[in-house]
Amino acid sequence: MKRTLQFLLAMSFVAMFLISPVAAATSQGLEWGIALNDEFTFKMIFIDEGEETFNEGINATIAETPPAINDPLVNLTGIDTFNITMTFYNGTELGLYGILFLGLIAVGSHFAYPVGNFSLLSELAMDESFWDENHTIINNSQVWGISYSETSGDETESITAEYLKADGFCYRYMLEVTNTTSNIETSVSFVRDMPSSGFDIVGFITDNALYIGIGVIIVLLLVIIFKKK
């Protein structure tokens, strides 16, 4: 029995070292939820005075390993950007359509954020030089983000960037102008395609193979211990 417990302790230490590189986070609980070669699909949609005029699919691929996160992170500008390639479904480059993403400058400039501590990201955002009374934080169970909105005359202009809390990558980016009298909208939206609801068992196993393997080993060891009792 003593040898079994010693073996269990040894396996626990091994598991700890195996898990550390995968689940490593900063002292503030921040870590990247995305990795090199991750791919996402989006729909870019133009609405001109209430009428849809453009609807095209876009592929986005993480083309560079996300950089190390400053520890501690003291401002949003301390999060380094990394290369993301984007093409239409037919493989052509975005070209001048890429100019549309300049609006991100007004709401933090990032296409992805680390996950794990969105309260900290909110605090850092509100401390940035771009922040004023026209900015608001979006923070619910699914997404975190920043929105800018300003009314001039009979028009309200807004820029919104939302990020899925599960991985920190862009979920929705929107430039919108709404006539406050007629409520007619003109907008450009960039919205991520999400998998249908339901538990993706294959994806879960793939993403958590190491944890599952270690869990199986520990369960087997516990079974052996109880059988020997």
Residue pairs with C-beta under 8 A, 6 or more apart in sequence:
1 225
1 228
1 229
4 221
4 224
4 225
4 228
5 225
7 221
8 218
8 221
8 225
11 217
11 218
11 221
12 218
15 214
15 217
15 218
18 210
18 214
19 210
19 211
19 214
22 210
22 211
23 31
24 31
25 31
25 116
26 69
26 70
26 71
26 72
26 73
26 114
27 71
27 72
28 71
28 72
28 73
28 117
28 120
29 116
29 117
29 120
30 69
30 73
30 114
30 115
30 116
30 117
30 120
31 69
31 114
31 115
31 116
32 66
32 69
32 112
32 114
32 115
32 168
33 114
33 115
33 166
33 167
33 168
33 169
34 62
34 66
34 112
34 167
34 168
34 169
35 62
35 65
35 66
36 62
36 63
36 64
36 65
36 66
37 61
37 62
37 63
38 61
38 62
38 167
38 169
39 59
39 60
39 61
39 62
40 59
40 60
40 61
40 169
40 170
40 192
40 193
41 57
41 58
41 59
41 60
41 192
41 193
42 57
42 58
42 59
42 60
42 190
42 191
42 192
42 193
43 55
43 56
43 57
43 58
43 189
43 190
43 191
43 193
44 54
44 55
44 56
44 57
44 58
44 97
44 188
44 189
44 190
45 52
45 54
45 55
45 187
45 188
45 189
45 191
46 52
46 53
46 54
46 55
46 187
46 188
47 53
47 185
47 186
47 187
47 188
47 189
48 186
49 184
49 185
49 186
50 184
50 185
56 88
56 89
57 88
57 89
57 193
58 86
58 87
58 88
58 89
58 94
58 190
59 86
59 87
59 88
59 89
60 84
60 85
60 86
60 170
61 84
61 85
61 86
62 82
62 84
63 82
63 83
63 84
63 85
64 82
64 83
64 84
65 82
66 82
66 112
67 80
67 82
69 79
69 114
70 78
70 79
73 79
73 114
73 120
73 124
74 124
75 124
75 127
75 128
76 108
76 109
76 110
76 121
76 124
76 125
76 128
77 109
77 128
79 110
79 113
79 114
81 109
81 110
81 111
82 112
84 111
84 112
86 93
86 94
86 98
87 93
87 94
88 94
100 175
100 188
100 190
101 111
101 173
101 190
103 159
103 173
103 175
104 110
104 111
104 159
104 161
104 173
105 130
106 130
106 148
106 159
107 130
107 135
107 145
107 146
107 147
107 148
107 159
107 160
107 161
108 125
108 128
108 130
108 146
108 161
110 161
111 169
111 170
112 163
112 168
112 169
112 170
113 121
113 144
113 163
113 168
114 121
114 168
115 165
115 166
115 167
115 168
118 139
118 144
118 165
121 144
122 137
122 139
122 144
125 131
125 135
125 137
125 146
126 135
126 137
134 148
134 149
134 150
135 146
135 147
135 148
136 146
136 147
136 149
137 144
137 145
137 146
138 144
138 145
138 146
138 147
138 160
138 162
139 145
141 165
142 164
142 165
143 162
143 163
143 164
143 165
143 171
143 172
144 162
144 163
144 165
145 160
145 161
145 162
145 163
145 171
145 172
146 160
146 161
147 158
147 159
147 160
147 161
148 158
148 159
148 160
149 156
149 157
149 158
149 159
150 156
150 157
150 158
151 157
151 180
154 179
154 180
154 181
155 177
155 178
155 179
155 180
156 177
156 178
156 180
157 176
157 177
158 174
158 175
158 176
158 177
158 178
159 174
159 175
159 176
160 172
160 173
160 174
160 176
161 170
161 172
161 173
162 170
162 171
162 172
162 173
163 169
163 170
163 171
164 170
164 171
164 192
169 192
170 190
170 192
171 191
171 192
172 189
172 190
172 191
172 192
173 189
173 190
173 191
174 187
174 188
174 189
174 190
174 191
175 187
175 188
175 189
176 185
176 186
176 187
176 188
176 189
177 185
177 186
177 187
178 184
178 185
178 186
179 185
205 212
